[in-house]
Amino acid sequence: MLLCSEDQPHHCHRRLVAQYLNDHWGGIEVEQLGEVPTPETHER
């Protein structure tokens, strides 16, 4: 499992790692976990 703090998938280094691993081993799946609430988006 690889985690990243980037909020936009196209800014994330995991895409590059997953693409490399998939090219060599195949069958790699990447799931976006979705938006993490921030103080601006989290309602109290």
PyMOL commands that place a pseudoatom at each C-alpha (Angstrom):
pseudoatom trace, name=CA, resn=MET, resi=1, chain=A, elem=C, hetatm=0, pos=[0.000, 0.000, 0.000]
pseudoatom trace, name=CA, resn=LEU, resi=2, chain=A, elem=C, hetatm=0, pos=[1.289, 3.435, -0.951]
pseudoatom trace, name=CA, resn=LEU, resi=3, chain=A, elem=C, hetatm=0, pos=[-0.168, 6.611, 0.509]
pseudoatom trace, name=CA, resn=CYS, resi=4, chain=A, elem=C, hetatm=0, pos=[0.290, 10.186, -0.603]
pseudoatom trace, name=CA, resn=SER, resi=5, chain=A, elem=C, hetatm=0, pos=[-0.797, 13.567, 0.740]
pseudoatom trace, name=CA, resn=GLU, resi=6, chain=A, elem=C, hetatm=0, pos=[-1.584, 15.052, -2.676]
pseudoatom trace, name=CA, resn=ASP, resi=7, chain=A, elem=C, hetatm=0, pos=[-5.254, 15.950, -3.027]
pseudoatom trace, name=CA, resn=GLN, resi=8, chain=A, elem=C, hetatm=0, pos=[-5.225, 15.658, -6.830]
pseudoatom trace, name=CA, resn=PRO, resi=9, chain=A, elem=C, hetatm=0, pos=[-4.421, 12.230, -8.347]
pseudoatom trace, name=CA, resn=HIS, resi=10, chain=A, elem=C, hetatm=0, pos=[-2.440, 13.743, -11.243]
pseudoatom trace, name=CA, resn=HIS, resi=11, chain=A, elem=C, hetatm=0, pos=[-0.001, 15.316, -8.728]
pseudoatom trace, name=CA, resn=CYS, resi=12, chain=A, elem=C, hetatm=0, pos=[0.627, 12.020, -6.950]
pseudoatom trace, name=CA, resn=HIS, resi=13, chain=A, elem=C, hetatm=0, pos=[3.823, 9.975, -7.247]
pseudoatom trace, name=CA, resn=ARG, resi=14, chain=A, elem=C, hetatm=0, pos=[1.852, 6.737, -6.718]
pseudoatom trace, name=CA, resn=ARG, resi=15, chain=A, elem=C, hetatm=0, pos=[0.646, 6.873, -10.314]
pseudoatom trace, name=CA, resn=LEU, resi=16, chain=A, elem=C, hetatm=0, pos=[4.246, 6.634, -11.521]
pseudoatom trace, name=CA, resn=VAL, resi=17, chain=A, elem=C, hetatm=0, pos=[5.080, 3.768, -9.165]
pseudoatom trace, name=CA, resn=ALA, resi=18, chain=A, elem=C, hetatm=0, pos=[1.904, 1.858, -10.069]
pseudoatom trace, name=CA, resn=GLN, resi=19, chain=A, elem=C, hetatm=0, pos=[2.547, 2.341, -13.781]
pseudoatom trace, name=CA, resn=TYR, resi=20, chain=A, elem=C, hetatm=0, pos=[6.114, 1.023, -13.409]
pseudoatom trace, name=CA, resn=LEU, resi=21, chain=A, elem=C, hetatm=0, pos=[5.001, -2.014, -11.391]
pseudoatom trace, name=CA, resn=ASN, resi=22, chain=A, elem=C, hetatm=0, pos=[2.149, -2.739, -13.792]
pseudoatom trace, name=CA, resn=ASP, resi=23, chain=A, elem=C, hetatm=0, pos=[4.533, -2.581, -16.765]
pseudoatom trace, name=CA, resn=HIS, resi=24, chain=A, elem=C, hetatm=0, pos=[6.801, -5.168, -15.097]
pseudoatom trace, name=CA, resn=TRP, resi=25, chain=A, elem=C, hetatm=0, pos=[4.362, -7.438, -13.255]
pseudoatom trace, name=CA, resn=GLY, resi=26, chain=A, elem=C, hetatm=0, pos=[0.871, -6.541, -14.520]
pseudoatom trace, name=CA, resn=GLY, resi=27, chain=A, elem=C, hetatm=0, pos=[-2.357, -6.683, -12.580]
pseudoatom trace, name=CA, resn=ILE, resi=28, chain=A, elem=C, hetatm=0, pos=[-1.682, -3.620, -10.429]
pseudoatom trace, name=CA, resn=GLU, resi=29, chain=A, elem=C, hetatm=0, pos=[-4.810, -1.778, -9.298]
pseudoatom trace, name=CA, resn=VAL, resi=30, chain=A, elem=C, hetatm=0, pos=[-4.901, 1.825, -8.095]
pseudoatom trace, name=CA, resn=GLU, resi=31, chain=A, elem=C, hetatm=0, pos=[-7.777, 3.128, -6.004]
pseudoatom trace, name=CA, resn=GLN, resi=32, chain=A, elem=C, hetatm=0, pos=[-8.334, 6.736, -5.083]
pseudoatom trace, name=CA, resn=LEU, resi=33, chain=A, elem=C, hetatm=0, pos=[-9.499, 6.987, -1.494]
pseudoatom trace, name=CA, resn=GLY, resi=34, chain=A, elem=C, hetatm=0, pos=[-11.463, 10.173, -2.075]
pseudoatom trace, name=CA, resn=GLU, resi=35, chain=A, elem=C, hetatm=0, pos=[-11.402, 13.564, -0.477]
pseudoatom trace, name=CA, resn=VAL, resi=36, chain=A, elem=C, hetatm=0, pos=[-10.203, 13.787, 3.096]
pseudoatom trace, name=CA, resn=PRO, resi=37, chain=A, elem=C, hetatm=0, pos=[-12.136, 16.373, 5.123]
pseudoatom trace, name=CA, resn=THR, resi=38, chain=A, elem=C, hetatm=0, pos=[-10.169, 19.511, 5.881]
pseudoatom trace, name=CA, resn=PRO, resi=39, chain=A, elem=C, hetatm=0, pos=[-11.121, 22.306, 8.296]
pseudoatom trace, name=CA, resn=GLU, resi=40, chain=A, elem=C, hetatm=0, pos=[-12.698, 24.105, 5.315]
pseudoatom trace, name=CA, resn=THR, resi=41, chain=A, elem=C, hetatm=0, pos=[-14.788, 21.114, 4.156]
pseudoatom trace, name=CA, resn=HIS, resi=42, chain=A, elem=C, hetatm=0, pos=[-15.548, 19.465, 7.491]
pseudoatom trace, name=CA, resn=GLU, resi=43, chain=A, elem=C, hetatm=0, pos=[-18.752, 20.615, 9.146]
pseudoatom trace, name=CA, resn=ARG, resi=44, chain=A, elem=C, hetatm=0, pos=[-19.012, 20.502, 12.920]
for i in range(1, 44): cmd.bond("trace and resi %d" % i, "trace and resi %d" % (i + 1))
show_as sticks, trace
zoom trace
